[in-house]
């Protein structure tokens, strides 16, 4: 006989075998006994809590001839129920259209073949389209007496209120840890298997209240055929990090060890770990640290020992870490390049913990007790020397910082001098498209940073951006050359850019308004950025105009004939690119199915929409959905054609240098 997975083998076949959900079971049994059967039910709750299983049991029990409130397994109905055609299971995830619901509406008029009730179990009902829900409403409101609907869902919030109001709702709760442990032990006993209690407890904990997940994991563990199963084996099976790895990562952050912190992030990436799960686990660990400071009753002894090493951290810093980790979880769900985001936030968490002033750090490092021996004093002396070297290096950088601050002031002045609302509106319109470059590996980090920026002032050649956090301003300044190149690529204009925090912008704006009221006139100031390069030749200037000023910083050792040949090739590729673009813009793209025909040009202009199926004209909402999908498909063809034909020329230009 073929192997049957444990969760199917030990799936409850009667109310008596159901684990947990006592309230739901009790109400359903009483309804059957008292003959108070409702026409429609909604079973809502997390996955693996028994929604579909109880729906099947209810479908059997309601047709049982003995009417005990449960499946008797003795009458003819209970014995032959597995092959009964009057109990219909439908997966709404794959049958979510109006046509499938219409078929149900037609079939409910037919009497059951053998049973008293024909039962429809619609699993994952929230996956139905709005049109499908609308088609189901009338049947739900006034079904035939022989029909029962059971709608099972894990996302109750997605079900329309008009459907909810026509059904009796049951909330399925997560199973308690002890309930899951008892069930797992029962299965192990039936299977004549044995695994350590700590492994069973870990499986129950990781299942997060879902019995099916717990049994599936148990099935995997038993398949290892390993007499010495460890907790690491469990974590490896489900692809999660262990408590040891979480504490190691947290320890590096607390100790401000950037290098090892980033190495751990990289290790998680190489092992294919889930960054969202890691962030959630780290947040829970910090929560446990805060709780353990006041109460130690809720934790195991071994886990409590690990928490103790972090007891001395101030609560305020722990709260700040938690706040940033929650922000990180939100960002990870929206961002495709999670590794870069994880690395940036790891550094940010470490900076949050650096709360002491430089003076306190210096005093702490040079402070030494008179009771220490000479060897310790020598160590302190070496530290003092290093600190003095840092101070000296900082003083040497004062002049450079003054130049940078002066250039920043000039850029702000020039932005305000040439500020133009019309230019800003045009710039912002195109700027919205930057989010489309996030999935592109080459531009991911820059595009992600610029999405957080707000262009406050736009002039012909100058732009002033604002960020909520100074941390992001620092990143902006660090990557300013790459950002300028990226903006030139998007807008085909070389901008002089500057970034400030929103608090700085408030002061700048207030000063600007005051100056205007006092008739102060802003004047353009020439921006001079020190550059280490020799005077350009005419050929270098030409290259700078085509490829940007960064090109002229390269060593001028390249053979001039080769450069001229590359320029000729670049012009040829540019000509081919323009020709191909015109051809695509003049091409008509078409999307067609049994309901609709849509045509558009390569310029994304929609030229024709023809409704082929007149039946959909009566349903405005459905018509809107069908038109939107068809238009998107037509525009998708345009996009793919551009990427296919234009992309190779862009790659050719990029590969010349």
Buried (B, 14 or more C-beta within 10 A) or exposed (E): EEEEEBBEEBBBBBBEBBBBBEEBBEEBBEBBEEEEBEBBBBBBBBBBBBBBBBBBBBBBBBBBEBBBBBBBEEBEBBEEBEEBEBBBBBEBEEBBBBEBBEEBBEEBEEEBEEBBBBBBBBBBBBBBBEBBBBBBBEBBEEBEEBBBBBBBBBEBEEBBEEBEEBBEBBEBBBBEBEBBBBBBBEBBEEBEEEBEEBBBBBBBBBBBBBBBBBBBBBBBBBEEEEEEBBBEBBBEBBEBBBBEBBBBBBBBBBEEBBEBBBEBBEBBBEEEBBBBBBBBBBBEBBEBBBBBBEEEEEBEEEBBEBBEEBEEBEEEBBEBBBEBBEEBBEBBEEBEBBBBBBBBBBBBBBEBBEEEEEEEEBEEEEEBEEEEEEEEEEEBEEBBEEBEEEEEEEEEEEEEEEEEEEBBEBBBBBBBBBBEEEBBEEBEEEBEEBEEBBEEEEBBBBBBBBBBBBBBBBBEBBBBBBBEEEBBBEBBBEBBEBBBBBBBEBBEEBBBBBBBBEEBBEEBBEEBEEEEEEEEEBEEBEBEEEEEEEEBEEEBEBBBEBBBBEEBEEEBEEEEEEBEEBBEEBEEBBEBBEEBBEEBBEBEBEBBEEBBBBBBBBEEEBEEBEBEEEEBEEBEEBBEBBBEBBBEBBBEBBEEBBEEBBEEBEEBBEEEE
